[in-house]
Structure formats: C-alpha cells, structure tokens
Amino acid sequence: MRVRVFYHDKCFDGASSAALFSRFYRERVRSDVDFVFSGLLHRAGALFDEKQFDGDENAIVDFKYSSSPNITWWFDHHESAFLSAADAAHFEQDQSNRKFYDPAFKSCTSFIAMVAKERFGFDPHPVSELVQWTDIVDGAMYEDAKSAVEMKAPAMKLTMAIEAASERDFVKKLIPLLAYNPLARILEEPFVAAVLPPLLERHQGSVDILRQRTEEKDGTIFFDITDLDLEGYNKFIPYYLHPDSIYSIGVSKSSFRVKVSVGSNPWSKREPTVNLARVCERYGGGGHARVGAISFDVTQSDAAHQAALEIVEELRASVRQQS
C-alpha cells in the first residue's frame, strides 16, 4: 500500500501535519503502508500536477483543496483554502468522511490531531509536544518578538531549518522523525545538526539586513529584499525591529517566484482591523486573517512590487483612519 502525502513545503506546520497524518494513518487506518512525501509551494499558475496523484491513496495537508477524484484525504485550516467557488462546493458535497476543514485552528497539525482523535480514535498524547509547538509557531503565540527572533527552543531551530535549508530532500527526511521523536533529539541528527550553524549565522545577518531595509510609517513596515537570497527569513524580525508597528509587507525573490508577504504584529498594542487573507486573495494569494502572501511568477517582478505598494498604502490608510 503506497500513500502519497502532499504537504505545505518550507513550513513547520506543513511538515508536522504530514508527520502526524502518517502516524495517525499507520495506527488507525492500516499499518502495511509506505509513505511518499511531496512538498507543495504556492506559486503563480497551477498549484497541482495531477500526474503526481499516483498513490493508492493521496492526501493533502495544510494546503489548498483539490477536487481531483484521486485525492482521498484533505486537511486544512487556511481561510483561503479553496481556489474557486466550484472547489468549495465540491468539498461541501463530499461524503467520504476523509476531508476536513476548519479555519478556527491555529495550526493544521492540531486540527488533524483533534479530528484523528474524535473521528478515528487516535491517541495524540505521544505527539503532544509537536502539536503544542505547531500552534505556537503557526499561530505566532510567542511570548514576545525577542523570543521569536532569538529562536532558542528546538522547534524554532527546526522551523528555521525547514524554511531555509537548501537541500532538496531535507524536509522529506525530517517528516518521519517529527512523527516519533522529541524535537530536541531531532536536532542531534547529523543531517540536521550540520545545517544549523550556517543557518543561524545567516539568520543573524538577516537581522542586520532588515534593520537597514525596513521602513515604518503609519504603523506599517515595508521592505524589499528581492536583490538578496533571503526568502526564508524569520518573519518576526520586522516586529522585533519595529515593536510599535501593526503591519508588515515584504517583497522577496527565489528561483521560481517573487513573493509578497503580508503580516500583522502579534504583539502590537493596536489591534489589526484588516483581514489580510482577503487583501491577498484580490491578487491571487491568500492565507489567514492576520498573515498572508501572494506568489508571482519570477518574471513578474514589476507586478509584485506594484501589488506590494498598493497594499502598503491601503494598510497605512487604514491605520490613519484608526488614529
């Protein structure tokens, strides 16, 4: 039995969701199974390649919905979970008891743990550390920006490695370990321990770069790092540098996309009033009410910058109206 699990790549919650799903499936669905893990990234154009849905079962976790009949399991918690109204209607009509959605959950991992326990009798206690930390990481539930940027906890170091490691199969090798090991022990794995020192050094450098590049006005930060290889930067650095901010908009570039990241300060004394998922959806992106992103083709740098500047002005205007 071969089960292919598609997960949100370069994301701690995505990797953890794949790990928890595979453990749940092995314990409560069938044990004679081989898992194949495939990362998915938001990009301009088609998100799915139907030819990859080649498992005896195919699951998608922490990523958008696909109406393909070959997708047999789906879990997500993003507000922008559906690419179209037709996809949303397809999900609503599904009778399989294998596809689940709830945007109220901080992380997809905690959502899978709840569903697996209540619907299938899975015991989530052995993965409680993983569930707790995915809520903290994906829900930005750190005590303060300093703790989010200093990254002392094992989960924070793993998040950094997942988001920034360049080795193609790094996350795929990590997922089976996340399902069955304490996070601190995973840091000791040779292939993990090897990448941490250079990534921590890169992280410290990114703090200095963003100190130079970020500009705050009307409670809204803007920065452009498309000329640098920094897409996997720590998303809390802007709030660490500008603690009085409410929103942050950054433009970054990788080999396959230009990304506009839109977020809100979890520690702001002023409550964000704009639903950022809805803002990003207007440009073909999505996310959550408090954090979202838009992916443009790598050739559409001008369009990405135009969208970013429009969002910056919209959010700055909303802050001025609050004042």
C-alpha positions in Angstrom: 0.0 0.0 0.0 1.5 3.3 -1.1 0.2 6.6 0.3 1.5 9.9 -1.1 1.2 12.8 1.3 1.3 16.3 -0.1 2.2 19.0 2.4 2.9 22.7 2.5 6.6 22.8 1.9 9.1 25.1 3.7 6.7 25.3 6.6 7.0 23.8 10.1 3.2 23.2 10.3 3.2 21.6 6.8 5.9 19.2 7.7 4.4 18.5 11.1 1.0 17.9 9.5 2.5 15.3 7.2 4.2 13.7 10.1 1.1 13.5 12.3 -1.1 12.3 9.4 1.3 9.5 8.6 1.4 8.3 12.2 -2.3 8.5 12.5 -2.8 6.7 9.2 -0.4 3.9 10.2 -2.0 3.5 13.7 -5.7 3.8 12.8 -6.2 3.1 9.1 -3.7 0.5 8.1 -0.2 -0.5 9.1 1.2 -2.1 6.0 1.8 1.2 4.2 4.7 3.0 2.5 4.6 6.8 2.6 5.9 9.1 -0.1 6.1 12.8 0.9 5.8 15.6 -1.6 6.1 19.3 -0.8 3.8 21.9 -2.4 4.6 25.6 -2.7 2.3 28.5 -3.6 3.3 29.8 -7.0 1.9 31.6 -9.9 -0.2 29.3 -12.1 -1.3 25.8 -11.4 -0.6 24.5 -7.9 -1.1 20.8 -8.6 0.2 18.3 -11.2 -2.5 15.6 -11.5 0.2 13.1 -12.7 1.7 13.3 -9.2 -1.5 11.9 -7.6 -0.2 8.4 -8.2 -0.5 6.8 -4.7 -3.0 4.1 -3.8 -4.3 6.9 -1.6 -3.3 10.6 -1.9 -3.6 13.1 0.9 -3.1 16.9 1.0 -2.4 18.5 4.4 -2.0 22.2 5.2 -2.6 23.3 1.6 -5.3 24.3 -0.7 -8.1 22.0 -1.8 -8.1 19.9 -4.9 -11.3 18.4 -6.4 -9.4 15.6 -8.1 -11.0 12.2 -7.5 -7.6 10.9 -6.8 -7.3 12.9 -3.6 -8.7 10.8 -0.9 -7.7 12.8 2.3 -7.5 16.5 2.9 -7.0 18.7 6.0 -6.6 22.5 6.0 -7.1 25.5 8.3 -6.4 28.5 6.0 -9.1 31.0 5.3 -8.1 30.9 1.6 -8.4 27.1 1.3 -10.3 27.0 -2.0 -9.0 28.1 -5.4 -12.6 28.6 -6.7 -16.3 28.6 -5.6 -16.5 25.3 -7.5 -13.9 23.7 -5.3 -15.7 25.0 -2.2 -18.9 23.5 -3.4 -17.2 20.2 -4.2 -15.9 20.0 -0.7 -19.3 20.7 0.8 -20.8 17.9 -1.2 -18.1 15.4 -0.2 -19.4 12.4 1.7 -16.2 10.5 2.3 -15.5 11.5 5.9 -11.9 11.9 4.8 -11.8 15.6 4.0 -11.8 18.2 6.8 -11.6 22.0 7.1 -11.7 24.4 10.0 -10.0 27.9 9.8 -10.5 28.4 13.5 -7.5 26.2 14.3 -4.1 27.8 14.9 -2.3 25.0 13.1 -3.2 22.3 10.7 -1.3 19.8 12.9 -3.6 20.5 15.9 -6.6 20.2 13.7 -5.5 16.8 12.4 -4.8 15.7 16.0 -8.4 16.7 17.0 -10.1 15.0 14.0 -8.0 11.9 14.3 -8.8 11.6 18.0 -12.6 12.3 17.8 -13.4 10.6 14.4 -10.9 7.7 14.4 -9.8 7.0 18.0 -6.2 8.1 17.5 -4.2 8.9 20.7 -2.5 12.3 20.2 -0.7 12.3 23.5 2.6 10.9 22.1 2.8 13.8 19.7 1.6 16.5 22.2 4.9 18.4 22.0 4.7 18.6 18.2 1.1 19.8 18.4 1.8 22.4 21.0 4.7 23.9 19.1 2.9 24.0 15.7 0.2 26.1 17.4 2.9 28.4 18.8 4.8 28.7 15.5 1.9 28.9 13.1 -0.3 30.9 15.5 2.6 33.3 16.4 1.9 32.6 20.0 5.4 33.5 21.3 5.8 35.5 24.4 7.4 38.4 22.6 9.2 39.3 19.4 12.6 38.7 21.1 11.9 35.1 21.8 10.6 34.6 18.3 13.8 36.0 16.8 16.3 34.5 19.2 15.0 31.0 18.4 16.3 29.2 21.5 13.7 26.5 21.5 14.3 23.3 19.4 11.1 23.9 17.5 12.3 27.4 16.5 15.6 26.0 15.2 13.7 23.3 13.2 11.4 25.9 11.8 14.4 27.9 10.6 15.9 24.8 9.0 12.7 23.8 7.3 12.2 27.3 5.9 15.8 27.9 4.8 17.6 24.6 4.2 18.7 24.3 0.6 18.9 20.5 0.4 16.0 19.4 -1.8 15.1 16.4 0.4 15.7 17.9 3.8 12.1 18.2 4.8 11.2 14.8 3.4 13.9 13.2 5.6 12.7 15.2 8.6 9.0 14.3 8.5 9.3 10.7 9.7 11.4 11.9 12.6 8.8 14.5 13.6 6.2 11.8 13.9 8.0 9.8 16.6 10.9 11.8 18.2 11.2 14.6 20.8 12.2 17.8 19.0 15.5 18.2 20.9 16.6 14.8 19.8 15.9 15.6 16.1 18.3 18.5 16.4 21.1 15.9 17.1 20.5 14.1 13.8 23.7 14.6 11.7 21.9 15.9 8.7 20.0 18.5 10.9 23.0 19.4 13.1 25.1 20.1 10.0 22.8 22.8 8.6 22.1 24.7 11.9 25.4 26.7 12.3 25.4 28.3 8.8 21.7 28.9 9.0 22.0 30.6 12.4 24.8 32.8 11.0 22.6 33.6 8.0 19.7 34.5 10.4 21.9 36.9 12.4 22.9 38.5 9.1 19.3 38.9 8.0 18.5 40.8 11.2 21.2 43.4 10.2 20.0 43.5 6.6 16.3 44.1 7.6 17.5 46.7 10.1 18.8 48.6 7.1 16.0 47.8 4.6 12.8 48.1 6.7 10.9 51.4 6.9 7.9 52.0 9.2 5.3 54.7 8.5 1.8 54.9 9.9 2.3 51.6 11.8 3.1 49.7 8.6 6.6 48.3 7.7 7.7 47.9 4.1 10.9 46.3 2.8 12.3 44.9 -0.5 14.9 42.2 -0.5 14.4 40.9 -4.0 18.1 41.5 -4.8 19.2 39.1 -2.0 18.8 35.3 -1.4 16.7 35.8 1.7 13.2 34.4 1.1 13.4 32.1 4.1 14.0 35.0 6.6 12.4 34.9 10.0 9.0 36.7 9.6 9.2 38.2 13.1 12.3 40.3 12.6 10.4 43.3 11.3 8.3 43.4 14.5 11.4 42.9 16.6 13.0 45.9 14.9 9.8 48.0 14.9 7.8 47.0 18.1 5.2 49.7 17.6 4.2 48.5 14.2 0.9 46.9 13.3 1.5 45.5 9.7 4.5 44.4 7.7 4.8 44.0 3.9 7.9 42.4 2.4 8.9 41.6 -1.2 11.4 38.7 -1.7 12.6 36.5 -4.6 13.5 32.9 -5.1 14.4 30.8 -8.2 10.7 30.3 -9.1 8.7 33.2 -7.7 8.5 36.7 -6.4 6.7 36.7 -3.1 4.8 39.4 -1.3 4.5 38.6 2.4 1.8 40.4 4.3 1.6 40.1 8.1 0.5 41.7 11.3 2.4 42.2 14.6 1.2 39.6 17.1 2.4 41.9 20.0 1.0 45.2 18.7 -0.8 47.3 21.3 -3.1 48.4 18.4 -5.4 45.7 17.1 -5.2 44.9 13.3 -8.5 45.7 11.6 -7.8 44.5 8.1 -8.4 40.8 7.1 -5.1 40.1 5.3 -6.3 36.9 3.7 -8.9 38.9 1.8 -6.4 41.5 0.8 -4.1 38.8 -0.6 -6.9 37.0 -2.4 -7.5 40.1 -4.6 -4.1 39.5 -6.0 -4.4 35.7 -6.4 -2.9 34.9 -3.0 -4.4 34.1 0.4 -3.7 33.0 4.0 -5.2 33.8 7.3 -6.8 36.9 8.7 -3.5 38.0 10.3 -1.0 36.8 7.8 -1.0 36.1 4.1 1.1 36.0 1.0 1.0 36.4 -2.8 3.2 34.5 -5.3 4.1 36.0 -8.6 6.0 34.3 -11.5 9.7 35.1 -11.3 9.3 37.2 -14.4 6.6 39.4 -12.8 8.7 41.4 -10.5 7.1 44.7 -11.5 3.6 43.3 -10.8 4.7 42.1 -7.4 6.2 45.4 -6.5 3.0 47.2 -7.7 0.8 45.0 -5.6 3.0 45.4 -2.5 3.0 49.2 -2.8 -0.8 49.2 -3.2 -1.2 47.0 -0.1 1.2 49.2 1.9 -0.8 52.3 1.1 -4.1 50.5 1.9 -2.9 49.4 5.3 -1.3 52.7 6.1 -4.6 54.4 5.2 -6.5 52.0 7.5 -4.1 52.8 10.4 -4.5 56.6 9.8 -8.3 56.1 10.0 -7.9 54.3 13.3 -5.9 57.1 14.8 
